Amino acid sequence: MKKKTNYFFDQFAILSQFCIQSIDTLIQGFQPTDAIDVEKLKNSVHAIEHSADEKKREIEERLGKEFMTPIDREDIFLLLDSIDDLTDAIDDVSYKMYVHNQTFIPAEGNDILELAKGGVYAISEVLSHLHEVTKKEVMDPLIRKVQEYEEEADHIYEKRVHDIYLNSLDRTKEGMVTENFYSSFEYITDKCRDIAKEVSIIMYKNL
């Protein structure tokens, strides 16, 4: 018989699925890559972000009434905020593409897309195992995987933006779109890393 987990641990796993839905919807909306319907994309991603916000408020209301929590109340609030920052970061990509009417993505953009997607899926794994937060041997490899995606995204961002300035494309529309594109997705992996850091702090506090 499967051991019952705590309400809050279950809800963190659910919140992580909103992150996955957001990044998947965003990336799928880039097809075709040269004729993106930016208004439809913005609305689709924002609807997921809105649902995630409603779930977060529901959890916070429950937290305010709960007598005992599996980890410190403050840690739950901080982790909820970190996850919210990630869904906001994904939503912000589609929003900025809409207001700037950016209907295409850089030709070489798939590398950073895959890293951002990998980072979001990796942090979802971390959050899905939060009920094992006292098991360092379980959590450490999962956290490290998130960090690896973030480090690789940093490397790709650095290389691509350097190429823009090396080839004097920084003042062209293509150059600006490319720099903003890589910056936005590198930022998503930063938000995944921040969540992993919060989980790591929780883990060491509870060992």
ZAVEXRO-476384 format. One record per residue (C-alpha): y, x, z; residue number from 1. Coordinates in Angstrom, 1 decimal. Last residue first. Layout:
BEGIN
PT       py       px       pz   resi
PT        Y        X        Z    NUM
...
This chain:
BEGIN
PT       py       px       pz   resi
PT     16.5     18.5      8.0    207
PT     19.0     15.6      8.2    206
PT     22.3     17.4      7.8    205
PT     20.8     19.7      5.2    204
PT     19.7     16.8      3.1    203
PT     23.0     15.0      3.4    202
PT     24.9     18.1      2.2    201
PT     22.5     18.4     -0.7    200
PT     23.0     14.8     -1.6    199
PT     26.8     15.3     -1.7    198
PT     26.3     18.4     -3.9    197
PT     24.1     16.4     -6.3    196
PT     26.8     13.8     -6.6    195
PT     29.4     16.5     -7.4    194
PT     27.0     18.0    -10.0    193
PT     26.8     14.7    -11.7    192
PT     30.6     14.4    -11.7    191
PT     30.8     17.9    -13.3    190
PT     28.3     16.8    -15.9    189
PT     30.7     13.9    -16.8    188
PT     33.6     16.4    -16.9    187
PT     31.8     18.5    -19.5    186
PT     31.6     15.2    -21.5    185
PT     35.3     14.6    -21.4    184
PT     36.3     18.2    -22.0    183
PT     34.0     18.4    -25.1    182
PT     35.6     15.3    -26.6    181
PT     39.1     16.3    -25.6    180
PT     38.7     19.7    -27.3    179
PT     37.1     18.2    -30.4    178
PT     39.7     15.5    -30.8    177
PT     42.6     18.0    -30.4    176
PT     41.1     20.4    -33.0    175
PT     40.4     17.6    -35.5    174
PT     43.9     16.3    -35.1    173
PT     45.3     19.8    -35.8    172
PT     47.3     21.8    -33.3    171
PT     44.4     23.6    -31.7    170
PT     42.7     24.4    -35.1    169
PT     43.9     28.0    -35.2    168
PT     40.3     29.3    -35.8    167
PT     40.1     31.3    -32.6    166
PT     41.8     28.4    -30.8    165
PT     39.1     25.9    -31.8    164
PT     36.3     28.5    -31.4    163
PT     37.4     29.1    -27.8    162
PT     37.1     25.3    -27.2    161
PT     33.6     25.3    -28.5    160
PT     32.4     28.3    -26.6    159
PT     33.9     27.3    -23.2    158
PT     32.6     23.7    -23.6    157
PT     29.1     25.0    -24.4    156
PT     29.0     27.3    -21.4    155
PT     30.3     24.6    -19.0    154
PT     27.7     22.2    -20.4    153
PT     25.0     24.8    -19.6    152
PT     26.2     25.1    -16.0    151
PT     26.3     21.3    -15.6    150
PT     22.8     20.8    -17.0    149
PT     21.5     23.6    -14.7    148
PT     23.2     22.0    -11.7    147
PT     21.4     18.7    -12.3    146
PT     18.1     20.6    -12.5    145
PT     18.8     22.4     -9.3    144
PT     19.2     19.1     -7.5    143
PT     15.8     17.9     -8.6    142
PT     14.2     21.2     -7.7    141
PT     15.8     21.2     -4.2    140
PT     15.0     17.5     -3.4    139
PT     11.2     17.6     -3.2    138
PT     10.7     20.9     -1.4    137
PT     13.6     20.0      0.9    136
PT     11.9     16.9      2.1    135
PT     14.5     15.2      4.4    134
PT     16.0     13.4      1.4    133
PT     12.8     11.7      0.6    132
PT     14.3      8.2      0.5    131
PT     16.9      9.8     -1.8    130
PT     14.2     10.2     -4.5    129
PT     15.8      7.7     -6.9    128
PT     19.1      9.3     -6.3    127
PT     17.9     12.7     -7.4    126
PT     16.1     11.2    -10.5    125
PT     19.3      9.4    -11.4    124
PT     21.1     12.8    -11.1    123
PT     18.7     14.1    -13.8    122
PT     19.3     11.2    -16.1    121
PT     23.0     11.7    -15.8    120
PT     22.7     15.4    -16.4    119
PT     20.5     15.0    -19.4    118
PT     22.9     12.5    -21.0    117
PT     25.7     15.0    -20.5    116
PT     23.7     17.8    -21.9    115
PT     22.6     15.8    -24.9    114
PT     26.1     14.7    -25.6    113
PT     27.3     18.4    -25.3    112
PT     24.9     19.5    -28.0    111
PT     25.5     16.5    -30.2    110
PT     29.1     17.2    -30.8    109
PT     28.8     19.6    -33.7    108
PT     30.4     17.2    -36.3    107
PT     33.0     16.2    -33.8    106
PT     33.1     12.4    -33.0    105
PT     34.7      9.7    -35.1    104
PT     36.7      6.5    -34.7    103
PT     39.3      7.9    -32.3    102
PT     41.8      5.1    -32.1    101
PT     43.6      7.0    -29.4    100
PT     43.6      3.9    -27.1     99
PT     40.0      3.2    -28.0     98
PT     38.7      6.7    -27.7     97
PT     40.4      7.0    -24.4     96
PT     38.7      3.9    -23.1     95
PT     35.3      4.9    -24.4     94
PT     35.5      8.3    -22.6     93
PT     37.0      6.7    -19.4     92
PT     33.9      4.5    -19.0     91
PT     31.8      7.6    -18.6     90
PT     34.1      9.1    -16.1     89
PT     34.4      5.8    -14.2     88
PT     30.6      5.6    -13.9     87
PT     30.6      9.2    -12.5     86
PT     33.4      8.5    -10.1     85
PT     31.6      5.4     -8.8     84
PT     28.6      7.7     -8.0     83
PT     30.8      9.9     -6.0     82
PT     32.4      7.0     -4.2     81
PT     29.0      5.6     -3.2     80
PT     27.9      9.0     -2.0     79
PT     31.0      9.3      0.2     78
PT     30.5      5.8      1.7     77
PT     26.8      6.6      2.4     76
PT     27.7      9.9      4.0     75
PT     30.2      8.2      6.3     74
PT     27.6      5.7      7.5     73
PT     25.3      8.6      8.4     72
PT     21.8      8.3      7.1     71
PT     19.1      5.6      7.4     70
PT     21.7      3.1      8.7     69
PT     21.6      1.1     11.9     68
PT     23.9     -1.9     12.9     67
PT     24.6     -3.0      9.3     66
PT     27.6     -5.3      8.9     65
PT     30.0     -2.9      7.2     64
PT     27.2     -1.4      5.2     63
PT     26.4     -4.8      3.8     62
PT     30.0     -5.2      2.6     61
PT     29.9     -1.7      1.2     60
PT     26.6     -2.4     -0.7     59
PT     28.2     -5.6     -2.3     58
PT     31.3     -3.7     -3.2     57
PT     29.2     -1.0     -5.0     56
PT     27.2     -3.7     -6.9     55
PT     30.5     -5.2     -8.1     54
PT     31.8     -1.8     -9.2     53
PT     28.5     -1.2    -11.1     52
PT     28.9     -4.5    -12.9     51
PT     32.4     -3.5    -13.9     50
PT     31.2     -0.1    -15.2     49
PT     28.6     -1.9    -17.3     48
PT     31.2     -4.3    -18.8     47
PT     33.4     -1.2    -19.4     46
PT     30.8      0.4    -21.6     45
PT     30.4     -2.6    -23.8     44
PT     34.2     -3.4    -24.0     43
PT     35.1      0.2    -24.9     42
PT     32.3      0.4    -27.6     41
PT     33.3     -2.9    -29.2     40
PT     36.9     -1.7    -29.3     39
PT     35.9      1.8    -30.7     38
PT     33.9      0.5    -33.6     37
PT     32.8      4.0    -34.6     36
PT     33.0      4.8    -38.3     35
PT     32.2      8.5    -38.9     34
PT     29.4      8.9    -36.2     33
PT     27.6      5.8    -37.4     32
PT     26.5      5.5    -34.6     31
PT     28.6      6.7    -31.7     30
PT     27.9      3.4    -29.8     29
PT     24.4      4.7    -29.0     28
PT     26.1      7.5    -27.0     27
PT     28.3      5.2    -25.0     26
PT     25.5      2.6    -24.4     25
PT     23.1      5.4    -23.2     24
PT     25.8      6.9    -20.9     23
PT     26.6      3.6    -19.3     22
PT     23.0      2.3    -19.0     21
PT     22.1      5.6    -17.3     20
PT     25.0      5.4    -14.8     19
PT     24.1      1.7    -14.1     18
PT     20.6      2.9    -13.4     17
PT     22.0      5.3    -10.8     16
PT     23.4      2.3     -8.9     15
PT     19.9      0.8     -8.7     14
PT     18.5      4.0     -7.2     13
PT     21.4      4.1     -4.7     12
PT     20.6      0.4     -3.8     11
PT     17.0      1.2     -2.9     10
PT     18.1      4.0     -0.6      9
PT     20.5      1.6      1.0      8
PT     17.9     -1.1      1.6      7
PT     15.4      1.3      3.2      6
PT     12.0      2.0      1.6      5
PT      8.8      0.1      2.1      4
PT      5.7      2.2      1.9      3
PT      3.4      1.4     -1.0      2
PT      0.0      0.0      0.0      1
